[in-house]
Amino acid sequence: MTNRFWNLFKVSPVVLAAAFFAANSAVAAEVNEQVTNVAQLSEAQESNDMSQVTSVSQFSDVQPTDWAFQALQSLVERYGCIAGYPNSTYRGNRALTRYEFAAGLNACLDRVNELIATATADLVSKQDLATLQRLQEEFSAELATLRGRVDGLEARTSELEANQFSTTTKLVGEAIFAVSDVFGDNRAVPGGTPTQDLDSNTTFSDRVRLNLFSSFTGKDQLQIRLNANNTISNAAVSGTNMTRLAFDGSNNNSVVIDKINYAFNLTDAVRVKVDASGGEFYENVNTFNPDFASSARGALSRYGRFSPIYRQGQGGAGLTVTFNPTGPISLSGGYLARTANDPTVNNGLLNGDNTIFGQLSFQPSKVFNIGLTYARTYQGDAIANSLFQGTGSTFANNPFGANTRTESNNYGVEATFQFGPKLALSGWGGYTTADAVAGANVGTDADIWYWAGALALRDFGGKGNVLGVIFGQPPKVTGGSIKNVAANTNLDDDRSYHLEGLYKFKVSDNIQVTPGLLVIFNPEHNDANDTEYVGTLRTTFTF
């Protein structure tokens, strides 16, 4: 084989160029494993137009010490059939495409034909042609093998193109299997005293989501999500939403489309997301709780995922705009309407339940990030209002009773501290002032506070594993003129505490197992209620 390759260097530069082009074209076709279409060629030509050079010195990236310098010099200055890029580079180390090979070989052959026709010099001899013929014969087996592999790759590519699901869409799936149970001596009765022993059965439930992500420009994304689940809220036996799981919800495993949105860059500094259905601010902006925000791979509890302020307007339709999304300082503004598709009175895009949202994010580095958040929410009397979408006490979520129009101003601060690659601390605090604007309690108001902190120990016990602890106080009415009739007071009497411990164990890149325990002290902010425990084993599959 060594003698056969040595013969290559005994032929003229024209023959060497032809052999070199042929070898590289076959290798490039095998490496790329794709056939470039005409549209891609046009794009490549627009960005990489090549022009003929008259001296090898015109190439800024070719030096006299390069091993191929003399060959290039001969091809450029003697034969005039080597082209360069507009920025005066040759790019000798990059892979050669079949189109480039065809263009280069054609230029050299045209030049050879011209020289032979004009007979201006004895540049191509019969000995050169004989040597080239001999090399073709010696390498016939290798060339046949390469041709066969290229033909096989072209056939495979054609089959894939003919049978592919979509040229623009990617399917991303997620499945949750969960075993859970609630423990405690007594059932929590909002605003009252325990009246009944807690009687809960162990459950085994699931949630499956299929996301279709499509991109039409490379910088946009259309999301359509299919969802099926059967995880019933354990508040039915615990007596409080404080024990709810992060992934609960049930449609009896009927497949529904629960989310449709489209995001795109208006400019390089402006990102826009339009939610047609199932819009949620916690998916549109940073929630500053990176290790626990996900319902499938984060906290096990509903409250432990992030600040309740991000649940304002949950499930609505609208618009979110973020300025300078990747910069150290970014500003987001959004609007979601929960009954945007309902044309009846006190509904629709502007007259129904809605939230105006804004967040200023400071993210100067990975070490410290902080966000300042505001949301103004209006909830009409068409549904039973829920200020925090099922996190916190019953009184905090609906202080004025059902069928009461409510306006609320929500203020929040969130932060993340990265003490190193394996230790992170995050937390949030929030204040809400709510007013009854219609109904039996019109003119009354309520003040509500909440806070929490989360500690994440990454790579604990193995790479990709996370040991987490979350502690805080769910939303609690601390003042205002409204009276809790059941408790005969205008506030939640006592104070509940949320304590959650979990361990996210990475079985593989696609499987995570998370055991954890949730403890609620003084459920419903009532110290007459005994402590409740929720044990959960969640397994998450992603595909």
Secondary structure, 3 states (H helix, E strand, C coil): CHHHHHHHCCCCHHHHHHHHHHHHHHHHHHHHCCCCCHHHHHHHHHHCCCEECCCHHHCCCCCCCCCCHHHHHHHHHHHCCCEECCCCCCCCCCCCCHHHHHHHHHHHHHHHHHHHHHCCCCCCCHHHHHHHHHHHHHCHHHHHHHHHHHHHHHHHHHHHHHHCCCCCEEEEEEEEEEEEEEEECCCCCCCCCCCCCCCCCCEEEEEEEEEEEECCCCCCEEEEEEEEEEECCCHHHHCCHHHCECCCEECCCCCEEEEEEEEEEEECCEEEEEEEEEECHHHHCCCCCCCCCCCCCCCCECCCCCCHHHHCCCCEEEEEEEECCCCCEEEEEEEEECCCCCCCCCCHHHHCCEEEEEEEEECCCCCEEEEEEEEEEEECCCCCCCCCCCCCCHHHHCCCCCCCEEEEEEEEEEEEEEEECCEEEEEEEEEEEEEEEECCCCCCEEEEEEEEEEEEEECCCCCCCEEEEEEEEEEEEEECCCCECCCCECCCCCCCEEEEEEEEEEEECCEEEEEEEEEEECHHHCCCCCCEEEEEEEEEEEC
